[in-house]
Amino acid sequence: MPLVTLSAAWVLANKAITAPIIGASRPEQLDASLAAVSYALDPDLKGHLDDLTYEYRLGDAPGSRLSSRGPVGC
């Protein structure tokens, strides 16, 4: 499975997200993103991805531009 399909499927599996934003520089790149709509993400895989990205989704990961310590470089 292309990484973009997995990524979009993971975003779509989040009940708090109603409209994920996808993008492409060429029309043929949309195929992998749109394939995520019909892909059922395994709950164990979703949980694993959630665990791996927990700190980053909070915005407090080291080097995060959204860190609670202010923007990077400030």
C-alpha positions in Angstrom: 0.0 0.0 0.0 1.4 3.4 -0.8 2.3 5.5 2.2 -0.1 8.3 1.1 -3.0 5.8 1.1 -2.1 4.6 4.6 -1.7 8.2 5.8 -5.0 9.3 4.4 -6.7 6.2 5.7 -5.3 6.9 9.2 -6.6 10.5 9.1 -10.0 9.3 7.9 -10.2 6.8 10.8 -10.0 9.7 13.2 -13.6 10.4 14.2 -12.7 14.1 15.1 -11.8 14.8 11.5 -14.7 15.4 9.1 -12.8 16.6 6.0 -9.2 15.7 5.5 -7.2 17.9 3.2 -5.3 16.1 0.5 -3.2 17.5 -2.3 -1.4 16.5 -5.5 0.7 18.3 -8.0 -0.4 16.0 -10.8 -3.9 14.4 -11.3 -2.5 10.9 -11.3 -1.2 11.4 -7.7 -4.8 11.7 -6.5 -5.4 7.9 -7.1 -3.4 6.9 -4.0 -5.0 9.5 -1.8 -8.6 8.7 -2.9 -8.0 5.0 -2.5 -8.0 5.6 1.3 -11.7 6.2 1.2 -12.4 2.6 0.5 -9.6 1.2 2.7 -10.6 -0.1 6.1 -7.7 0.5 8.5 -7.1 -2.3 10.9 -7.8 -1.2 14.4 -4.5 -2.6 15.7 -2.6 -0.7 13.0 -4.5 2.5 13.8 -3.7 2.1 17.5 0.0 1.5 16.7 0.1 4.7 14.5 -1.7 6.6 17.2 0.9 5.5 19.7 3.8 6.4 17.4 2.5 9.9 16.7 1.0 10.8 20.1 3.6 13.5 21.1 3.5 15.0 17.6 -0.3 15.3 17.6 -0.1 17.2 20.9 2.3 19.6 19.3 4.8 19.2 22.1 7.3 17.0 20.4 10.9 18.2 20.3 11.4 20.6 17.4 7.7 20.9 16.9 6.7 24.3 15.4 3.6 24.1 17.7 5.5 23.4 20.9 3.9 24.8 24.1 7.3 26.5 24.6 6.5 28.8 21.7 7.4 28.7 18.0 10.8 27.2 17.1 13.5 29.8 17.1 11.7 32.1 19.7 
